[in-house]
């Protein structure tokens, strides 16, 4: 008998990525920030912001989402739900 994966399921991860993409874009625009400005403030590459906003990721780190949320002044759950 193989190990059971008790972690996040692929469809759940896909939903989180979709939510993150949509909510990150909306929050960034509402704050009047460019991708470059947000990336600079969050100490990350602009490509990271672009990839997240365009759902071009297979997974993501919570530390990345936490840093972005902090710079946008929103709760992490706001970006993921």
N, C-alpha and C positions, 0 to 999 in steps of 0.2 A: 504494500500500500504506500503511495507517494505522500509527500508532505502536502498539507492543505495550505493554500495561500489565504491567510486571514487578514491580509492588508487590503489596501484600496483596490477595487476592481477596475478594469480598463474602462468600462463605461462610466464609472464614477469619476475617474481621473479625466476623461474626456469632457465631462460636464463641468468639472472644476476649471479646466483650461478654457473652455468656452466662456464661462462666467467671468473668469479673470480677464480675459481678452476684452470683453465688452465693458466691464466695469472699470478697468484700468484706463481705457481710452476715454470713457465718459468723465472720470474723476480728473484726469490730466487736463482735458479740454476745459472743464469747469473751473479749474485753477489757473487757466490761461498759460499753461506751460507747454513748451515744445518738448519733443522727445529728448532732444539734446540737453535742455535745461534740467529735466527730471533726472536723466542719466547722470549728469554732472553732480547734482545735489545728492543723489543716492549712491554716489561713488561706484558707478558701474558703466559698462559699455553701452552706447546708444543701441547697438545691435540687440542687447538683452531686452531693452524696452520694446524695440520693434518686433522682435520675435514673440514676446508675450502678448503684445497688442494684436498681433496678426495670427495668434494661435499656431505658431510655427515651432512649437516645442512638444516634446514627448512627455516631459515631466518638468518640475520646477522645484527649487529649494524654498522652504518656508522662510529662510533668512533673507532671501531675495524679495519675497512678497512683503515681509515685515519691514525691510528697509524702504521699499517703495511706498507702502502704506504710511509710514512715518513721515516721509517727505510730502505726501499728499494730504496729510492730516486726517486720514480716515482709518477706521478699524480694519484689520486684516480680513475679518469676516465679511465686511462690506465689499471687498474686492472679490471674494470667493463665492458669494451667494447671489 
